[in-house]
């Protein structure tokens, strides 16, 4: 995308600021998958974390040395050096350099209260910390995005000092000055006034190459998206936020709301139209990876964002969607949902089929069969946005093209708890009966849990016929309770991610019994892996399943 006066630079901090949300925890693989999906979405800057803060973030950056993203700039994040030292001797900055990113986001204090009470140092030393750290990194060929932490609170208390911190960052070589509403307490009219004041005081033009202004807002007042838009309208050209608004306390500005508002409503260039049509899929993918339920009522990307339920709304929107839709849902990758229409969601089915190399059309009865089956399964708690392998198997089954590599005739799982050092140790034993062609196999395996034991027994039964299974392994296992009010009788959704060392795929199972749900996902994971290997499926007798 070329630079124009209407160009905005999106900056995603899901992997760092978003991960500070209570109850959200990302593995290294989670972070890698999300970064790759954001790259496909066209996000120009992806903040990967704080190298040195934990081993996971170091490994994250090293991974992309060997497997670079296609278009996004990975950004390392850190603070200014510590008081009373120098950047050259502060060990905190060495992992930042080792991360090897061209861009570094450095945050520093803008609010005099934080300098004197938080850092326990002087205002002059804080300026020296900003200047010394940026100069040190610039001398080592790093480009700097300067995040002015607590900017709006600092400006309201002491505008002269707050502006001096920005001037110091500019003089040291920062190319972006990002104004952060770290406490999330500022309202849109204040954002607009202060951004205007900063632009005038520093003589920053929105269409200049560098330096430029950015905005980073939190949602503690429920206005993070509105605040970011207000800043853009008054000259900010970088917008920082997270997918689904994840973040500490009440969250960060939600990029899934910001991007379509800025691009479709205000005419700014953020990402390409094709990339914008991936927004809903990206939102739901990330929600599954982080194991948090999607917000069905989220603007633009929520399941209910373009849902119409009976009455005058349905008849009106069928005649003219503009009557009750503020934009075509397809532009953001969502779909209209009309309960009484058998056409609802058919275009999404066809698009998914094309993605799998399967050609369907609206006239094909199989397309409607798939759609109806999908609706039934969704009502039971299945979610295929993050389990595309299961969805492809569903489609192939409807077409009569699903290979039957094996049939499971039954299984038992036995768990025993014995006193140990933990203070309890668990021993799990699974027995499984499998049919392949006209032969029946009975296998037993132990595991550190019931799912591990079941997976091991199934693999033992299959590996002689399908040696490729030895290369398959589980990379992730997520469980979500779908109806918490039911207590221990609640229905459970299990997502299992598998890999053969080259590709990854995710399968889903749903049941009131967590072992049954896990079994569904494990079996489909092995089946899909064999499908990827182009294995020839034997003919099974009618008794197998």
C-alpha positions as CSV (number, residue, x, y, z in Angstrom):
1,X,0.0,0.0,0.0
2,X,1.5,3.3,-1.0
3,X,1.8,6.3,1.3
4,X,-1.0,8.9,0.7
5,X,-2.5,11.7,2.8
6,X,-5.3,9.3,3.8
7,X,-3.0,6.4,4.7
8,X,-3.1,5.1,8.3
9,X,-0.5,2.8,9.9
10,X,-2.2,0.1,12.0
11,X,-0.2,-1.2,14.9
12,X,-1.3,-4.4,16.6
13,X,-0.3,-5.1,20.2
14,X,-2.5,-8.1,20.9
15,X,0.6,-10.2,21.6
16,X,1.9,-7.9,24.3
17,X,-0.7,-5.4,25.6
18,X,-3.7,-7.7,24.7
19,X,-2.0,-10.6,26.6
20,X,-2.3,-8.6,29.8
21,X,-6.0,-9.3,29.9
22,X,-7.0,-11.2,33.0
23,X,-7.5,-14.8,32.2
24,X,-5.7,-14.7,28.9
25,X,-2.5,-16.7,28.5
26,X,-0.6,-17.3,25.2
27,X,1.8,-20.1,24.5
28,X,4.6,-19.5,22.0
29,X,2.7,-21.4,19.4
30,X,-0.4,-19.3,20.1
31,X,1.7,-16.1,19.5
32,X,3.2,-17.4,16.3
33,X,-0.2,-18.4,14.8
34,X,-1.7,-15.0,15.7
35,X,1.2,-13.1,14.2
36,X,0.9,-15.0,11.0
37,X,-2.8,-14.3,10.8
38,X,-2.3,-10.6,11.5
39,X,0.4,-10.6,8.7
40,X,-2.2,-12.0,6.3
41,X,-4.7,-9.3,7.4
42,X,-2.2,-6.7,6.3
43,X,-1.3,-5.1,9.7
44,X,1.8,-3.1,9.0
45,X,3.3,-3.2,12.6
46,X,2.9,-6.2,14.9
47,X,4.3,-5.8,18.4
48,X,5.7,-9.2,19.4
49,X,6.5,-8.6,23.1
50,X,9.3,-7.5,25.4
51,X,12.4,-9.5,24.6
52,X,14.1,-10.4,27.8
53,X,11.0,-10.2,29.9
54,X,10.5,-14.0,29.5
55,X,12.0,-16.8,27.3
56,X,8.9,-17.1,25.3
57,X,9.2,-13.6,23.8
58,X,12.9,-14.2,22.9
59,X,11.9,-17.5,21.1
60,X,9.1,-15.7,19.3
61,X,11.5,-13.2,17.7
62,X,14.1,-15.8,16.9
63,X,11.4,-17.9,15.1
64,X,10.7,-15.1,12.7
65,X,14.4,-14.7,11.9
66,X,14.2,-18.1,10.2
67,X,10.6,-17.7,9.0
68,X,10.0,-14.0,8.2
69,X,6.5,-12.6,7.8
70,X,5.4,-11.6,4.3
71,X,4.7,-7.9,4.8
72,X,4.4,-6.9,8.5
73,X,7.2,-5.3,10.5
74,X,7.7,-7.1,13.8
75,X,8.3,-4.7,16.7
76,X,10.1,-5.2,20.0
77,X,8.9,-3.4,23.0
78,X,10.8,-2.0,26.0
79,X,11.1,1.0,28.4
80,X,13.6,3.7,28.6
81,X,16.8,2.8,30.6
82,X,16.7,2.8,34.4
83,X,17.4,5.9,36.4
84,X,21.0,6.5,37.4
85,X,22.6,4.3,34.7
86,X,23.3,4.6,31.0
87,X,21.7,2.9,28.0
88,X,25.0,1.3,27.1
89,X,25.3,-0.4,30.5
90,X,21.7,-1.3,31.1
91,X,21.4,-5.1,30.5
92,X,17.7,-4.7,29.8
93,X,18.5,-3.3,26.3
94,X,20.7,-6.2,25.1
95,X,17.8,-8.6,24.5
96,X,16.1,-5.8,22.5
97,X,19.0,-5.6,20.2
98,X,19.3,-9.4,20.0
99,X,15.7,-9.6,18.8
100,X,16.9,-8.2,15.5
101,X,13.9,-6.1,14.6
102,X,14.2,-2.9,12.5
103,X,11.7,-1.1,14.7
104,X,11.6,-0.8,18.5
105,X,8.8,0.7,20.5
106,X,10.1,2.5,23.5
107,X,7.9,3.8,26.2
108,X,8.8,6.6,28.5
109,X,7.1,8.7,31.2
110,X,5.1,11.8,30.3
111,X,3.4,12.4,33.6
112,X,5.5,14.2,36.3
113,X,3.6,12.2,38.9
114,X,5.0,9.0,37.5
115,X,8.5,10.3,37.3
116,X,8.7,11.4,40.9
117,X,6.4,8.8,42.6
118,X,6.9,5.8,40.3
119,X,10.5,6.1,39.1
120,X,11.6,8.0,42.2
121,X,13.8,10.3,40.1
122,X,13.9,13.8,38.9
123,X,12.2,15.3,35.9
124,X,15.6,16.1,34.3
125,X,16.8,12.5,34.7
126,X,13.6,11.3,33.0
127,X,14.4,13.5,30.0
128,X,18.0,12.1,30.0
129,X,16.6,8.5,30.1
130,X,14.5,9.2,27.0
131,X,17.3,10.9,25.1
132,X,20.0,8.4,26.0
133,X,17.9,5.3,25.2
134,X,16.7,6.5,21.9
135,X,20.1,7.7,20.8
136,X,21.7,4.4,21.9
137,X,19.1,2.4,19.8
138,X,19.3,4.8,16.8
139,X,23.1,4.4,16.8
140,X,22.5,0.7,16.4
141,X,20.3,1.3,13.4
142,X,17.0,0.8,15.1
143,X,14.0,2.9,14.1
144,X,12.0,4.2,17.0
145,X,8.3,4.4,17.8
146,X,8.1,6.4,21.1
147,X,5.0,5.6,23.2
148,X,4.4,8.5,25.5
149,X,2.9,6.6,28.5
150,X,0.1,8.4,30.5
151,X,0.4,11.2,28.0
152,X,-3.1,12.7,28.4
153,X,-3.0,12.7,32.2
154,X,0.5,14.1,32.1
155,X,-0.5,16.9,29.7
156,X,-3.5,17.9,31.7
157,X,-1.4,18.2,34.9
158,X,1.8,19.7,33.5
159,X,1.6,20.5,29.7
160,X,5.0,22.2,29.5
161,X,6.8,19.2,30.9
162,X,4.8,16.7,28.9
163,X,5.6,18.5,25.7
164,X,9.3,18.6,26.7
165,X,9.4,14.8,26.9
166,X,8.1,14.7,23.3
167,X,10.6,17.2,22.0
168,X,13.4,15.2,23.7
169,X,12.2,12.1,21.9
170,X,12.1,13.9,18.6
171,X,15.5,15.4,19.0
172,X,17.0,12.0,19.8
173,X,15.6,10.5,16.6
174,X,12.1,9.0,17.3
175,X,10.1,8.8,14.0
176,X,6.7,8.3,15.6
177,X,5.3,9.9,18.7
178,X,2.4,7.9,20.1
179,X,0.1,9.6,22.6
180,X,-1.1,7.0,25.1
181,X,-4.3,7.2,27.2
182,X,-2.9,4.6,29.5
183,X,-5.5,4.9,32.3
184,X,-8.3,5.1,29.7
185,X,-10.0,8.0,31.5
186,X,-9.9,10.6,28.7
187,X,-13.0,11.4,26.6
188,X,-13.1,12.1,22.9
189,X,-13.5,15.9,23.0
190,X,-10.4,16.0,25.3
191,X,-8.4,13.7,22.9
192,X,-9.2,16.0,20.0
193,X,-8.2,19.2,21.8
194,X,-4.9,17.8,23.1
195,X,-3.9,16.2,19.8
196,X,-4.5,19.5,18.1
197,X,-2.4,21.3,20.7
198,X,0.5,18.8,20.3
199,X,0.4,19.1,16.5
200,X,0.6,22.9,16.8
201,X,3.2,23.0,19.5
202,X,5.5,20.6,17.7
203,X,4.6,21.7,14.2
204,X,3.7,18.2,13.1
205,X,1.8,17.9,9.8
206,X,-0.4,14.8,9.3
207,X,0.9,14.3,5.7
208,X,4.6,14.6,6.5
209,X,6.9,11.6,6.2
210,X,8.3,11.8,9.7
211,X,7.9,12.5,12.5
212,X,4.3,11.6,12.9
213,X,1.7,11.2,15.6
214,X,0.0,8.0,16.8
215,X,-2.7,7.2,19.3
216,X,-2.9,4.4,21.9
217,X,-6.2,4.2,23.9
218,X,-7.6,2.1,26.6
219,X,-11.3,1.4,27.2
220,X,-11.7,2.1,30.9
221,X,-14.3,4.8,30.0
222,X,-15.9,2.7,27.2
223,X,-14.6,5.2,24.6
224,X,-11.3,3.7,23.4
225,X,-12.5,3.4,19.8
226,X,-14.1,6.8,19.8
227,X,-10.9,8.3,21.3
228,X,-8.8,6.8,18.6
229,X,-11.1,8.0,15.8
230,X,-11.0,11.5,17.4
231,X,-7.2,11.5,17.3
232,X,-7.1,10.4,13.7
233,X,-9.5,13.2,12.7
234,X,-7.1,15.6,14.3
235,X,-3.9,14.3,12.7
236,X,-2.8,11.0,14.2
237,X,-1.6,8.6,11.5
238,X,-0.7,5.5,13.6
239,X,-3.5,3.7,15.4
240,X,-2.5,1.2,18.0
241,X,-5.0,-1.4,19.3
242,X,-5.7,-5.1,19.7
243,X,-7.9,-7.7,18.0
244,X,-11.2,-8.0,19.8
245,X,-10.1,-5.2,22.2
246,X,-8.2,-7.5,24.5
247,X,-6.1,-5.8,27.1
248,X,-5.5,-5.0,30.7
249,X,-8.5,-4.0,32.9
250,X,-11.3,-3.0,30.4
251,X,-9.1,-3.6,27.3
252,X,-7.6,-1.6,24.5
253,X,-9.0,0.0,21.4
254,X,-10.6,-2.8,19.3
255,X,-9.1,-2.9,15.9
256,X,-12.0,-5.0,14.6
257,X,-14.2,-1.9,15.2
258,X,-11.6,0.7,14.3
259,X,-10.5,-0.7,10.9
260,X,-13.9,-0.7,9.3
261,X,-15.0,2.6,10.8
262,X,-11.8,4.3,9.6
263,X,-11.7,2.7,6.2
264,X,-15.4,2.3,5.2
265,X,-16.9,5.3,7.1
266,X,-14.1,7.8,7.0
267,X,-12.3,6.9,3.8
268,X,-8.8,6.2,5.3
269,X,-6.5,3.6,3.7
270,X,-5.8,0.9,6.3
271,X,-5.7,-2.5,4.5
272,X,-6.9,-3.7,1.1
273,X,-10.5,-4.6,0.5
274,X,-9.6,-8.3,0.2
275,X,-7.8,-8.2,3.5
276,X,-10.8,-6.3,5.1
277,X,-13.0,-9.2,4.1
278,X,-10.9,-11.4,6.4
279,X,-11.6,-9.3,9.5
280,X,-14.4,-11.5,10.9
281,X,-12.5,-14.7,10.3
282,X,-9.4,-13.1,12.0
283,X,-11.5,-12.0,15.0
284,X,-12.9,-15.4,15.6
285,X,-9.6,-17.2,14.9
286,X,-7.9,-15.1,17.6
287,X,-10.7,-15.7,20.0
288,X,-10.4,-19.5,19.6
289,X,-6.6,-19.4,19.9
290,X,-6.7,-17.4,23.1
291,X,-9.6,-19.7,24.3
292,X,-12.1,-16.9,25.0
293,X,-15.7,-17.0,23.8
294,X,-16.3,-14.6,20.9
295,X,-18.5,-11.7,21.6
296,X,-21.6,-12.5,19.5
297,X,-22.8,-8.9,19.7
298,X,-19.5,-7.2,18.7
299,X,-19.8,-4.6,16.0
300,X,-18.9,-5.6,12.5
301,X,-17.5,-9.1,13.4
302,X,-20.0,-10.5,15.9
303,X,-22.2,-13.4,15.0
304,X,-25.3,-11.2,15.6
305,X,-23.8,-8.0,14.0
306,X,-26.0,-8.6,10.9
307,X,-28.6,-10.9,12.3
308,X,-32.3,-10.3,11.6
309,X,-35.0,-12.0,13.6
310,X,-38.5,-12.1,12.1
311,X,-41.1,-9.5,11.5
312,X,-40.7,-6.3,9.6
313,X,-36.9,-6.3,9.7
314,X,-36.7,-9.6,7.8
315,X,-39.1,-8.6,5.1
316,X,-37.5,-5.2,4.7
317,X,-33.9,-6.4,4.6
318,X,-34.7,-9.1,2.0
319,X,-36.1,-6.3,-0.3
320,X,-33.2,-3.9,0.4
321,X,-30.4,-4.6,2.9
322,X,-29.8,-0.9,3.4
323,X,-33.0,-0.7,5.5
324,X,-31.4,-2.4,8.5
325,X,-27.7,-2.8,7.6
326,X,-25.3,0.1,7.8
327,X,-22.9,-1.7,5.4
328,X,-22.7,-4.9,3.5
329,X,-21.6,-7.6,5.9
330,X,-19.4,-9.3,3.2
331,X,-17.1,-6.3,3.2
332,X,-15.8,-7.3,6.7
333,X,-16.1,-11.0,6.0
334,X,-19.3,-11.4,8.0
335,X,-22.7,-12.6,6.8
336,X,-26.3,-11.7,7.1
337,X,-28.3,-14.2,9.2
338,X,-32.0,-14.5,8.6
339,X,-33.6,-17.4,10.4
340,X,-36.5,-18.0,8.0
341,X,-34.3,-17.9,4.8
342,X,-32.6,-21.1,3.5
343,X,-30.2,-18.8,1.7
344,X,-28.7,-17.5,4.9
345,X,-24.9,-18.1,4.9
346,X,-24.8,-20.0,1.6
347,X,-22.2,-17.6,0.2
348,X,-20.0,-18.3,3.1
349,X,-20.3,-22.1,2.5
350,X,-19.3,-21.6,-1.1
351,X,-16.4,-19.4,-0.2
352,X,-15.1,-21.9,2.3
353,X,-15.5,-24.7,-0.2
354,X,-13.4,-22.8,-2.7
355,X,-10.7,-22.3,0.0
356,X,-10.5,-26.1,0.3
357,X,-10.4,-26.6,-3.5
358,X,-14.0,-27.9,-3.6
359,X,-16.3,-26.5,-6.2
360,X,-19.9,-26.1,-5.2
361,X,-22.7,-23.8,-6.5
362,X,-26.0,-22.5,-5.1
363,X,-28.0,-24.9,-7.3
364,X,-26.2,-27.9,-5.9
365,X,-28.4,-29.5,-3.2
366,X,-25.2,-30.5,-1.4
367,X,-24.6,-26.8,-0.6
368,X,-27.8,-26.5,1.2
369,X,-27.3,-29.8,3.0
370,X,-23.9,-28.6,4.3
371,X,-25.5,-25.3,5.4
372,X,-28.3,-27.0,7.3
373,X,-25.9,-29.4,8.9
374,X,-23.7,-26.5,9.9
375,X,-26.7,-24.7,11.5
376,X,-27.6,-27.8,13.5
377,X,-24.0,-28.3,14.7
378,X,-23.7,-24.6,15.6
379,X,-26.8,-24.9,17.7
380,X,-25.2,-27.8,19.6
381,X,-22.1,-25.7,20.4
382,X,-19.7,-26.5,17.5
383,X,-17.6,-23.6,16.3
384,X,-15.7,-24.1,13.0
385,X,-14.0,-20.8,12.7
386,X,-11.0,-22.1,14.6
387,X,-11.5,-25.8,13.4
388,X,-11.4,-25.7,9.7
389,X,-10.1,-29.3,9.4
390,X,-13.4,-30.5,11.0
391,X,-15.4,-28.3,8.6
392,X,-13.6,-29.7,5.6
393,X,-14.4,-33.2,6.7
394,X,-18.0,-32.2,7.2
395,X,-18.2,-30.8,3.7
396,X,-16.6,-33.9,2.2
397,X,-19.0,-36.1,4.1
398,X,-22.0,-34.3,2.6
399,X,-20.5,-34.7,-0.9
400,X,-19.8,-38.4,-0.4
401,X,-16.0,-37.7,-0.7
402,X,-14.9,-38.3,2.9
403,X,-12.4,-41.1,3.1
404,X,-12.9,-43.7,5.8
405,X,-9.5,-44.7,6.9
406,X,-10.7,-46.6,10.0
407,X,-13.6,-47.1,12.2
408,X,-13.7,-47.0,16.0
409,X,-15.9,-49.9,17.3
410,X,-15.6,-48.8,21.0
411,X,-13.2,-47.6,23.7
412,X,-12.8,-47.5,27.5
413,X,-10.8,-45.1,29.6
414,X,-9.8,-45.9,33.1
415,X,-8.3,-43.3,35.5
416,X,-6.8,-44.2,38.8
417,X,-5.6,-41.8,41.5
418,X,-3.1,-43.0,44.0
419,X,-1.2,-41.2,46.7
420,X,2.0,-39.6,45.6
421,X,4.1,-36.5,46.0
422,X,1.6,-34.2,44.3
423,X,-0.1,-35.3,46.7
424,X,-2.0,-37.5,44.1
425,X,-0.7,-39.1,41.0
426,X,-3.0,-40.0,38.1
427,X,-2.6,-43.1,36.0
428,X,-4.8,-43.3,32.9
429,X,-5.3,-46.4,30.7
430,X,-7.3,-46.5,27.5
431,X,-8.5,-49.6,25.6
432,X,-9.8,-49.1,22.0
433,X,-11.2,-51.4,19.4
434,X,-10.6,-50.3,15.8
435,X,-11.5,-51.8,12.4
436,X,-9.3,-51.3,9.3
437,X,-10.5,-53.0,6.1
438,X,-11.8,-56.4,7.3
439,X,-9.5,-56.6,10.3
440,X,-10.2,-55.7,13.9
441,X,-7.6,-54.5,16.4
442,X,-7.7,-54.2,20.1
443,X,-5.0,-51.9,21.7
444,X,-4.1,-50.6,25.1
445,X,-2.0,-47.5,26.0
446,X,-1.2,-45.5,29.1
447,X,-1.0,-41.8,29.3
448,X,-0.6,-38.9,31.8
449,X,-4.3,-38.2,31.3
450,X,-7.4,-39.9,29.7
451,X,-7.0,-38.0,26.4
452,X,-3.3,-38.8,26.2
453,X,-4.0,-42.5,26.8
454,X,-6.9,-42.6,24.3
455,X,-4.7,-40.9,21.6
456,X,-1.8,-43.3,22.3
457,X,-4.1,-46.4,22.0
458,X,-5.6,-45.2,18.7
459,X,-2.1,-44.5,17.3
460,X,-0.9,-48.0,18.2
461,X,-3.8,-49.5,16.4
462,X,-3.3,-47.5,13.2
463,X,0.5,-47.1,12.8
464,X,1.1,-50.4,11.1
465,X,-1.4,-49.5,8.3
466,X,-0.6,-45.8,8.3
467,X,3.1,-45.2,9.2
468,X,2.6,-41.4,8.6
469,X,0.7,-41.2,11.9
470,X,4.1,-41.5,13.7
471,X,4.8,-38.0,12.4
472,X,1.6,-36.5,13.8
473,X,1.5,-34.9,17.2
474,X,-0.8,-32.8,19.3
475,X,0.3,-29.2,19.6
476,X,-2.6,-27.7,21.6
477,X,-5.6,-28.8,23.6
478,X,-8.3,-26.3,24.6
479,X,-11.5,-26.9,26.6
480,X,-14.4,-24.5,26.8
481,X,-17.5,-24.9,29.0
482,X,-20.5,-23.8,26.8
483,X,-23.2,-23.6,29.5
484,X,-21.6,-22.8,32.8
485,X,-25.0,-22.7,34.6
486,X,-25.3,-26.4,34.2
487,X,-22.4,-27.1,36.6
488,X,-20.7,-30.4,36.2
489,X,-23.3,-31.4,33.6
490,X,-22.3,-28.6,31.3
491,X,-21.7,-29.2,27.6
492,X,-18.0,-29.0,26.6
493,X,-16.3,-27.9,23.4
494,X,-12.8,-29.3,22.8
495,X,-10.4,-27.9,20.2
496,X,-7.3,-30.0,19.3
497,X,-4.5,-28.7,17.1
498,X,-2.3,-31.2,15.4
499,X,0.8,-31.0,13.3
500,X,3.0,-33.2,11.1
501,X,5.9,-30.9,11.5
502,X,5.0,-29.0,8.3
503,X,1.3,-28.2,8.5
504,X,-1.1,-27.5,11.4
505,X,-4.8,-28.3,11.5
506,X,-7.5,-28.0,14.2
507,X,-10.4,-30.2,14.9
508,X,-13.4,-29.8,17.2
509,X,-15.6,-32.1,19.4
510,X,-18.7,-31.2,21.5
511,X,-20.4,-33.3,24.1
512,X,-21.7,-33.3,27.7
513,X,-18.8,-35.8,28.3
514,X,-15.4,-34.2,28.1
515,X,-13.9,-37.6,27.1
516,X,-16.4,-38.0,24.3
517,X,-15.7,-34.4,23.0
518,X,-12.0,-35.1,23.1
519,X,-12.4,-38.4,21.3
520,X,-14.2,-36.7,18.5
521,X,-11.5,-34.1,18.1
522,X,-8.6,-36.7,18.3
523,X,-10.2,-39.0,15.8
524,X,-10.8,-36.2,13.3
525,X,-7.3,-34.9,13.8
526,X,-5.8,-38.2,12.8
527,X,-8.2,-38.6,9.9
528,X,-7.5,-35.1,8.5
529,X,-3.8,-35.7,8.8
530,X,-4.1,-38.8,6.7
531,X,-6.2,-36.8,4.2
532,X,-3.3,-34.3,3.9
533,X,-0.9,-37.2,3.3
534,X,-3.1,-38.3,0.4
535,X,-3.4,-41.7,2.0
536,X,-5.6,-44.2,0.2
537,X,-8.6,-45.1,2.4
538,X,-9.6,-48.8,2.6
539,X,-13.2,-49.9,2.3
540,X,-14.8,-50.4,5.7
541,X,-17.6,-52.7,6.5
542,X,-21.0,-51.2,7.4
543,X,-20.5,-51.9,11.2
544,X,-17.6,-49.5,11.5
545,X,-18.1,-45.8,12.4
